[in-house]
Amino acid sequence: MNYLLPSEYEQFGLETSTPEAWAGAASVLIDAHCRRASLAVMQYVERLRVSRDRNVVHLTFLPLCPLDPATNPIISIKGRYAMPRRGELQGDMTHDVARAFSLPGTWASIDPTGIDFDANTGELTLPANPLGLTYNEVEITYTAGLAEIPDEVKFSCVQIVKNAQATPALNVRVGRLDTMRLDYFADSLVDPSVRKMLAPYVAQRMG
């Protein structure tokens, strides 16, 4: 999607005669820099390892945001049971029950409404199992992104367009832009000021 509309050009300091393709190309570079398909709200699926003795995981794409008409950004989640160690949690009973029903290594659905999460940090706290069993891996389907595109992203789009227009090899006013050509100049187009504005939106894998 284009993060800057023609009707917003003048407001954000871009010449109104600028072809829309420029804003589209800048938006593609923003997505690539932020390591995501789009900054808008969309669905993701992640499989994450759960550290031993912890029931917390961190999602990659932020902020967590429900997609209308949903009210919860966590669509579904399932966990794979880990092998309990003797003497942990409820002791030998947990170990014996898990072995008797062949639970270690199997996947179980987890109620999304029982997940405690922080929308801004992507931290999810898994609910406790009644038997004290733990998970060593979870698969989460969720939605994340920006419900409204902030000014920082729009200004970033403008700056990338201006950087491209100031680059001799790209300084054209008409014609179709070559995405591969833009990728070649990505380091100079996404300058330090743009990186600073986009820093909060770059996807980073935690742990």
Rosetta blueprint (number, residue, H / E / L):
1 M L
2 N L
3 Y L
4 L L
5 L L
6 P H
7 S H
8 E H
9 Y L
10 E L
11 Q L
12 F L
13 G L
14 L L
15 E L
16 T L
17 S L
18 T L
19 P L
20 E H
21 A H
22 W H
23 A H
24 G H
25 A H
26 A H
27 S H
28 V H
29 L H
30 I H
31 D H
32 A H
33 H H
34 C L
35 R L
36 R L
37 A L
38 S L
39 L L
40 A E
41 V L
42 M E
43 Q E
44 Y E
45 V E
46 E E
47 R E
48 L E
49 R E
50 V L
51 S L
52 R L
53 D L
54 R L
55 N L
56 V E
57 V E
58 H E
59 L L
60 T L
61 F L
62 L L
63 P L
64 L E
65 C L
66 P L
67 L L
68 D L
69 P L
70 A L
71 T L
72 N L
73 P L
74 I E
75 I E
76 S E
77 I E
78 K E
79 G E
80 R E
81 Y E
82 A L
83 M L
84 P L
85 R L
86 R L
87 G L
88 E L
89 L L
90 Q L
91 G L
92 D H
93 M H
94 T H
95 H H
96 D H
97 V H
98 A H
99 R H
100 A H
101 F L
102 S L
103 L L
104 P L
105 G L
106 T L
107 W E
108 A E
109 S E
110 I E
111 D L
112 P H
113 T H
114 G H
115 I L
116 D E
117 F E
118 D L
119 A L
120 N L
121 T L
122 G L
123 E E
124 L E
125 T E
126 L L
127 P L
128 A L
129 N L
130 P L
131 L L
132 G L
133 L L
134 T L
135 Y E
136 N E
137 E E
138 V E
139 E E
140 I E
141 T E
142 Y E
143 T E
144 A E
145 G L
146 L E
147 A L
148 E L
149 I L
150 P L
151 D H
152 E H
153 V H
154 K H
155 F H
156 S H
157 C H
158 V H
159 Q H
160 I H
161 V H
162 K H
163 N H
164 A H
165 Q H
166 A L
167 T L
168 P H
169 A H
170 L H
171 N L
172 V L
173 R L
174 V L
175 G L
176 R L
177 L L
178 D L
179 T H
180 M H
181 R H
182 L H
183 D H
184 Y H
185 F L
186 A H
187 D H
188 S H
189 L H
190 V L
191 D L
192 P H
193 S H
194 V H
195 R H
196 K H
197 M H
198 L H
199 A H
200 P H
201 Y H
202 V L
203 A L
204 Q L
205 R L
206 M L
207 G L
